[in-house]
Amino acid sequence: MPKHLEHLFAGYPPILSARDVAEVLGLNSKTVYEYLQSGELPAYHIGSKWVIVRDEVVEYISSTSNVADRSTPEVATPSS
């Protein structure tokens, strides 16, 4: 689990409920279910239950970060 996200899921079990995910991410449970059904959030639909693996959600959050990578960006130079 990425260190910068550990605090979000402190105290939560390895398998989360939609309510847990909603609480952690500050979303409505209905929104979480929409994300689950669309495949936006990683999870397994088994029968009528959703199995949401905490570490997979953390990896998903980490992979969708909008924080620029820490490498030096290329600077465009005006053409003459």
C-alpha contacts under 8 A as a table, 3 or more apart, distances in Angstrom:
res1	aa1	res2	aa2	distance
1	M	5	L	7.17
1	M	6	E	6.50
1	M	55	D	6.29
1	M	58	V	6.69
1	M	59	E	7.18
2	P	5	L	5.59
2	P	6	E	6.44
2	P	58	V	7.57
2	P	59	E	7.68
2	P	62	S	7.51
3	K	6	E	5.25
3	K	7	H	7.99
4	H	7	H	7.24
5	L	8	L	5.56
5	L	9	F	7.33
5	L	58	V	6.97
5	L	62	S	7.88
6	E	9	F	5.76
6	E	10	A	6.21
7	H	10	A	5.13
8	L	24	V	6.31
9	F	12	Y	5.45
9	F	24	V	7.03
9	F	54	R	7.78
12	Y	16	L	7.27
12	Y	20	D	7.79
13	P	16	L	6.32
13	P	54	R	7.44
14	P	53	V	6.04
14	P	54	R	5.17
14	P	55	D	7.19
15	I	51	V	6.63
15	I	52	I	5.58
15	I	53	V	4.78
15	I	54	R	5.70
16	L	19	R	7.95
16	L	20	D	5.81
16	L	21	V	6.71
16	L	51	V	7.05
16	L	52	I	5.14
16	L	53	V	6.16
16	L	54	R	5.98
17	S	20	D	5.06
17	S	21	V	6.46
17	S	50	W	7.44
17	S	51	V	7.27
17	S	52	I	6.48
18	A	21	V	5.13
18	A	22	A	6.09
18	A	29	S	6.21
18	A	32	V	6.21
18	A	33	Y	6.82
18	A	50	W	7.70
18	A	52	I	7.57
19	R	22	A	5.01
19	R	23	E	6.09
19	R	29	S	5.68
20	D	23	E	5.12
20	D	24	V	6.21
21	V	24	V	5.20
21	V	25	L	6.02
21	V	27	L	7.88
21	V	29	S	8.00
21	V	32	V	7.16
22	A	25	L	5.31
22	A	26	G	5.59
22	A	27	L	4.55
22	A	28	N	5.68
22	A	29	S	5.32
22	A	31	T	7.94
22	A	32	V	6.11
23	E	26	G	5.19
23	E	27	L	6.50
23	E	28	N	7.92
24	V	27	L	7.86
27	L	31	T	6.49
27	L	32	V	6.88
28	N	31	T	5.26
28	N	32	V	6.59
29	S	32	V	5.03
29	S	33	Y	6.30
30	K	33	Y	5.13
30	K	34	E	6.28
31	T	34	E	5.00
31	T	35	Y	6.26
32	V	35	Y	5.03
32	V	36	L	6.15
32	V	41	L	7.96
33	Y	36	L	4.92
33	Y	37	Q	6.06
34	E	37	Q	5.16
34	E	38	S	6.11
35	Y	38	S	5.22
35	Y	39	G	6.03
35	Y	40	E	4.82
35	Y	41	L	5.48
36	L	39	G	5.18
36	L	40	E	6.06
36	L	41	L	5.20
36	L	42	P	6.89
36	L	43	A	6.60
37	Q	40	E	7.69
38	S	41	L	7.85
39	G	42	P	6.30
39	G	43	A	7.74
41	L	57	V	6.87
41	L	60	Y	7.34
42	P	52	I	6.97
42	P	53	V	7.87
42	P	56	E	6.53
42	P	57	V	6.31
42	P	60	Y	7.35
43	A	50	W	6.52
43	A	51	V	5.63
43	A	52	I	4.64
43	A	53	V	6.68
44	Y	50	W	5.62
44	Y	51	V	4.99
44	Y	52	I	6.55
45	H	48	S	6.95
45	H	49	K	5.81
45	H	50	W	4.62
45	H	51	V	6.34
46	I	49	K	5.32
46	I	50	W	6.22
46	I	51	V	7.23
52	I	56	E	7.77
52	I	57	V	7.44
53	V	56	E	5.38
53	V	57	V	6.45
54	R	57	V	5.22
54	R	58	V	6.27
55	D	58	V	4.99
55	D	59	E	6.14
56	E	59	E	5.07
56	E	60	Y	6.09
57	V	60	Y	4.97
57	V	61	I	6.14
58	V	61	I	5.11
58	V	62	S	6.09
59	E	62	S	4.98
59	E	63	S	6.02
60	Y	63	S	5.10
60	Y	64	T	6.25
61	I	64	T	5.34
61	I	65	S	6.39
62	S	65	S	5.45
